[in-house]
Amino acid sequence: MIPHSLLFESENTKQVTELLEEINYTFERVNQFEEIAKTLEDGKFHFLIFHVADITNDDDQKKLTELTKHFPQTLILIITDKTKWDITASLLKQHMVYDFIQTPIETNHFQFTLDRSLQYLLTKLKSQFINEAENHLYKRMVEIFDWKKSLSHKENENIASDIIHQMNINLFQGSGIGTLMSVVSILISKGKLDEEGKNYFIPKAIMDLLSENYDAAKSMFDSMSISQSVIDDETIVENKEPPQKLLSIINREMEILNEALEIKSQKFNLSQIPTSAVDKKIRFDETKLSYVIREILLNAIKYSKEKDIIYLIFFHKENFLELKVINPAYQNNDGTNGIPEKFESFVFEPFFRISSVVDDSYAKFEQFRFGLGLPLVKKILDQHQSNVQIYNIENNFRNESTKDICLTIRFPLFEEEK
């Protein structure tokens, strides 16, 4: 994963801007300290980077404390020099900042510090999630082995049932293998042997059902083959093409998914590539990016409702082309909405599901299944050295006071070769 940074820009951070561009890491910048909190609220950043010389008075340090408190999922990194060791040491001691980088900055050390900090952040989030999951498991175990409750409520659940439930979701729920097995069972029981004992007569309705579910099962196995090819491929994409080719893929996939849109009378609304990015290039593998676009569009369709509009908006920010796929956020089974903040990192892990509901209506369009869709999207984008995040945002362009789900992909931009 490529970290996404917010840079507090000043005369002291010019080298940082150059380094971030050199290593193709995505970033945004603000010029006023007062802009930091609003920018952190509007987007998702792994790091806030500033120079220690720009945070010298007590008032700014108090504001820094507030930022640490309100944005615990953003690590603060400082650039420092030998003349500012007292302030640097104080900020580190008070845990207002996570790490420091001393000037003059060496490129490899700078990248190493960001990568190491990112691993710490992801581990921290994972630890919090595991702790919460363990607490939930402990509570369930107490309930399961509470014999009084078991007697009064006929409780017969056990932990193994959860495992079976997940296997059922991933392999057998809906059309495909499970239904195919059922149809074959019907076929065997309903088939009638002719008088000579040589041929069976099969009702047309059963044969049609068999054919339909054979196609669904075949599609499932095709999906497994595609998934395996992506999992086994570790090649970094070196080919570079103009971003207009990405637009062509999106238009093609939108056309393929027209039938899926009609199920709930939904629409796509696609912006154009910003003119400032037209003369640049992105890493580009057409087949792999087609998989990515299909998966993220299909996810947006599945988790949106009747007559919703799904927005695809391009931005040119700093050294990258940004594609945002935005659809309305709705309530989950557990009462949360959209993508709960604690799950933002885990939706890209294999078999992780916020909802256990499987909608068969879209099965024939799926190229990834079994809870592998977003993990394989991330794998492909890693091969393009691109950043992907998904999170809730405030609804700023619909006429309602609601939240939206925003999936953001950031492609590093390269200059057109002369």
N, C-alpha and C positions, 0 to 999 in steps of 0.2 A: 504494500500500500504506500502511495506517495503522500507525505504529509501536506496539509494545506495550512498556510500560515497567514496571520495578520501582522503586518509590519507597521510600527509607529515610525513614520518617516521623518527624518531630519537630516541636517548636514552630516551628522555622525553615522548615518546608516546607508550612505550611498554604496559602500562596498557590499553591504548585505544584499541590496537589490541586485547588484551585478552577480553575486554568487548564486542567489536563488535562480536567476535566469540561466546561469552557466550550467547548473546541475539539473535544469528543467523541472524544478519544483514549483508547484502552483502557490500563488500568494496574492493577497490584496493589501492595500496600504491606506492608512489614514494620516492626516496631517495635524489634527488637533486631538489632544488627550480626551476631550469631551466626546469625541466621535467613537471612541473605542467600544464602550458598552453597547451603544446602539448597533454597531456593526457586528459585534459578537452575538447579539440577540437575533439579528436578521439572517445570519449564516452559521455554518459549522466550521470551526477552525481547530486544528490540533494544537497550534502554537500561537502565542502572542510574543512577538520579538521587538525589543526596544534597546536603545543604548542607555547605559546607566547615567550618562551625563544629562539625559533629558528627563530624569526623575530625581530631582535634587532636593526639592522642598518638602516639608512635612505634609502639606496638603495633598500633593501628588502621591506620596507614599500611603496616605490613608485611602485614597481612591484605589490604589493598587491592591490594598487589602480587601476592599469591597469586590474588586474584579475577581480575586482569588476565591472569595466566598461564593459569589453568584455564578461563576463559570468554572466549576471544578473539573470539567472535562476538557479544558483548554490549559495546557501547560505554558508557563511564562518563562521565556529564555531571555537572558540579557547579554548584551555586548559590553565588554568592559576593558579598561586599560590599567596600567600600574598605578595611575594617580587616583583611581577610584576604588581601591581595595576595601577601604573602610565601609563605604556604602554597599558595595557588593557583598561583603561578608555579613553585614547587617540584614540585607534582604534574604540571603540564603538561610541565615540562622532563624529568621522569623517565618521561614517557609512561604514567603511571598513570591519567590521565584524558584523554579526547579533546578536550573543549571545555568552556567555562564560560558561565554566564548571570549577568549582574550584576543585583543588586537596585537600585532597584525594577524589577520585571520588567514589561515591556510585552507584551501578548498576542501581537501580530503578530510581534515579535522572538522570542518564545518558540517559537511555531509554526515560524517560519523556521529557527531553530537545530535543532529536531528534524527537520524535513524535510531540511535540508542534511546533517545527520549520518546520516540514514537512507540518503541517496543515496551518501554516502561508504562506508557499511558494505556496501551492495549491490555497489558497484563493486569494493570490496576482495575480496569473496567471488567475484565474477565473475573478477577477475584471477587469483586462486588457481586457479580451475577451469580457465581458459583455459591457464594455465601448465602444469598437469598434463596437459591434453588435448594441448597441443603436444609435451610430452615423450613422450607415448604415440605420437603420430603420427610423431615423429622416429625412435623405436625401430622402428616398423613399416616405415618407409622404409628403414632400415638393413637390416632383415631381407629386405625385398623385393629390394633391389639387391645383396644378398650372394650373388654368383654361386656360391660354394662350397656354401652352404646350398641354393640353388636347384637345383643339380645333384644333390645328395645326397638332397634331400627332395621333388624335383619340385614345388617351391614355384612357384605361378603366380598367387598373389593380387596384386591391385593396389589402389591407393587408390580407383579408380573403382568397384570392386566394392562398396565400402561404401555409396557413393551409390545404386547400383542396388538394394542390399539395403534401404535405407531407403525408397526409392520403392515397392518391392515390398510392404513392411510396410504402408505408409500407404494404398496404392491397390488392390493386387491380391491380397494374401494372404487366404485364407479365402473364404467365400461372397461373392458380389457380382459386380463387374465381371469379375474374372479367370475365375471359374467360369462366369459367364454366357457369356463368349466361347468357353470350351471346349464348353459345351452346344450353342451355336449351331453350332460346328464339327461336333459329332456329329450334330446335326439335319440339316445339309446332306449329310453322308456317308451317313446311314442312311435318309433320306427316299426313298421309292420312288414313281416316277411310274406312274400307272395306264396301262392299255392304250391309252386314247384320248389320252394325253399332256396331259391337262388338270388333273389333281389329283395331289397327293402324299399318300401314306399315311405317317403318323408313329406309331411305337410309343408306346403310352401311357406307359411308363416314362420315355421321353425327354421327352415333353410335360410330365409331372409335374415332372421335374427342371428343365426350362426355366421353368415357372411359379414354382417355388420360388426359383430364382435371380434371376428377374425381380423378385420381391418384395424380395429382399435388395438388389439393385442400386437399386431404387426407394427403399428405405429409406436407402441411402447418399446418394442425391441429395437426399432430404428433409433429411437431416442437414446436408448442405452448405448448403441454403437457410436452415435454422435458425441455423447457425454464422455465415453471412454477415449475417443480421439482427442478431445480437448484436454482431458486429465493427463494423458500421456505426453502431450506436446509441451515442451519447456522452452521452445524457441522464442527469442525476443524478436518482435517484428521490426525489421529494418527498412522495409519499403515505405516511401513517403509519397503522398498524393495531395492535391488541393482539397480543402474541406468540402467543396461542392460535390465531390464523389460520395461523401457521407450523406449529403442531402439526397442524392439519388437513391441510396440504399433505404433511407427513411421513407421516401415516396413509394418505393417498390413494396416495402413491408406494409405500409399503410393500405395500399391497394389490396394486398393479399388478405389483410385483416378486415376488409370491408364487411364480410359476412359476419365476423365476430362482433363488430360494432352494431350491426342491425339487431342482434339478440336483445339489447337493452336500449336501442335507439340512441346510441352515443355518437359523439363526433370527435375528430381530431382537429386541432387548430395549430398549424405549423408556421413558425416565423422563418425568415430568410437568414442566410449567413451574413453577419455584419460586413460591410464593404471593407473595413479596416483589416479583416482577416482573409479576404479573398485571394490576395497574392502570396499567402503563406502556405505551408504544408503541415500535415499531421501524419503520424505513423498509421499505416493503412493496410489491413488484410481484409479484403472484401468478404470472404466467406465467414470469417470469425466475427466481424462487425455486424454482419447480417444476423448471426445468432444473437448477439447482444441486443440489437434493436428489436428483434422479434420478441425476446423475453421481456424487456422492460415495457414495451407497448402492451403486450398481452397481460402482464401484471397490472398495469394501470386500468385496462379494460375490466379485468376480473374483479378488482377491488373497488371499482366505481359502481354507481347505481344508475337507474333509469334516467335517460336523457342528459347525463353528465357530459361536460366538455373536457377533454384531455388536452392540455396545452404542451406544446414542444417549442421551447424558446432558446435561441442561440444568443450568447454574449461573447464579446471579445474583452477579456480582462487580463491585463498585464501580459504574461508570456504564454497564455493558453486560450483555447477555444472552449467555451462552457456550453453544454447542452443540459437544459433543465426539462424534465418531464414532470408535469404537475397535474394532480387529480385530487378531488375532494377527499378529506379524511373522515371516516365513519367509525362508529363505536365497535370495539371488538367484544368477544364473548366475555372477557374479564372486566369490562367496563372502561378500559382504556380507549383512547382514540388514535387511529392511524398507526404511526410507528412510535411507541413509547420510547422516551429518551434512553432508558436503560437497555433497550434492545437494538439501538441504532447500529452497533458494531456486530451484533450477532446474527442479523438477517443475512449476512454474507457467509455464514458458517453452514456446512452440510446438514441437511435434515431439520434445520431450525424452522419452526412454523409459529406464527402468532395465532393463526386460526387453523383448526383441524378440518375445516369444511373443504371438501373437494367438489368443484363444479365441473361436471362432465361436459357441459355445453361447449367448452373450448378445447377439449382433448385433442381434436384432430389438428389444431394449429400449433400445439406444443412441440418444441424440439428438445427441451430439457424437462425432466420430471423427477419424481422421488425426492423433492426438497433440495434439488441440486441447481435450480435455475439461477438464483443470484450468486451462489458461490462460483459457478462457472462463468457468469458475467464478469465477476471480479478477476478470475483467473485470466480471462482473455484481455481485459483492460490492463492488468499487470504486464502482460506481454506487449502491450502498446505503450507501456510506461505511463499510463494515465491513471487519474484519481477518480474514484466513484464513492459517493456517499448518499444516504437516504435518511430523511428526517422530516419532521412536521414544521410547517411555517405558518405564520399568520396569513389569513386570506387578505391580500392587498388589492386584488383586482376583480373579485367577484362582489356582488352587491349583498353580501351577508357577513355577519360577524362569526366566522367559522375558521377552521384550520384546513390546510391542504397538506398532502404528502408531496414532497419534492425529492426526486431522484436527480442528482447532479453528477455529470461526467465532465472531467476536465482533461482535454487533450493538449499536451505541450505543442506549441507552434514553432515551426522552423522556417527560416527565410527561404524564399524561392531561389534555387541555384541559377546563377546567370550563365 
